[in-house]
Amino acid sequence: MKITGYRTVTAQHHWRRSIGDVNGHITEAVTEVPIVILETDAGLEGVGIGSHADLQRLFPALDGEDPRSTSALFDRMLAQVFKSGHAGATYGGLATLDAALWDLKAKAAGEPLWRLLGGRDRFVPGYASGLDIALDDDELTTFYAEFAERGFVAGKLKGGLDLDADLRRLGILSDALRVNTSRPGLMLDANESWQLKQAVRYVSAIEEQVDLLWVEEPLRRWDATGHARLSSGIKAAVATGENLTGVDQFRPLFDAGAPDIVQAGAIWGVSHLHRLSFAAAARDLPVSPVGYNANPAVAHVMTAVPNHLTTEVQALDFADGVLVDHEFADGGIVLSDAPGAGISIDEALIDARRDGGGWADPAGPHMRPTRAGLRVVLDGVER
């Protein structure tokens, strides 16, 4: 079996609520979901979700290769862009191709990805995360109550601007999740908005009233020394890493003893999370993926590593036309037994449901340009 080409599709996720964080938010959010479909001469196709960045520079590393050589092809893609830099947006495109490779490999083996990776149990513990800084108190209650109905016992609040508001809203999360446990797990995500002293004062004030499991991205992602100092100054664990592109970027954090919980963005793919998990396990650190809905394939990895803690779930649905054969029950994700990652794409439905500006909305905190419907084959001809 050999890779013969790829095509790209851009779906849209209609969240039916506002989403955002301390840096900004989108009202009645619609976000772009970039998809890459790898094609083979055997007729099998692999689905990857995450980014369309630099695909034309990366794809020559896969051209004509057997997609089952997942680990070697990941390194081959890194080598393809090594001189010009693999980090940042380029790593997103690389990771999306990598997720498609793993989907293909599992389909070729006739196995669900979690079993191919060595997992035993297809249940993945999760926590609820509303991207909720713009939700009012009633909307906040409704969101976390819906997750509580699925058995979830932990939730993460976006905050960091207003201490009194965060304390009140953490109480709302706790009340909603208390139907399943007497001690809900509560986390606060500041999205890199504080300096060290701010973080110590803010978190310490919260801890006078709330038992936080962790504080997430309290400082800039590169501040290894600051994260280590913060961890020693508060009771909550310090979680960070979702915006680091490549296991190599974690070295300063590991060397400084900075993260108590190692996080990885779901859009950075299967191989990244797999390798990072074992790097963290070697240091007796737990790992927690961020943004499962942006790339559901990463949940499969968590069944096969020794140090998974919990996975962030931001919605109980997916983008229109992105069909994910996973369930939400008992406080987590129940993966499919079907071959592959359990993701299929309805391209006609994606085209029919396009509506709204996505992250391109200037009111939002991010910008992600995409090209919908592009199809690319080996000779570089678009059709």
Disulfide bonds with the S-S distance in Angstrom:
none
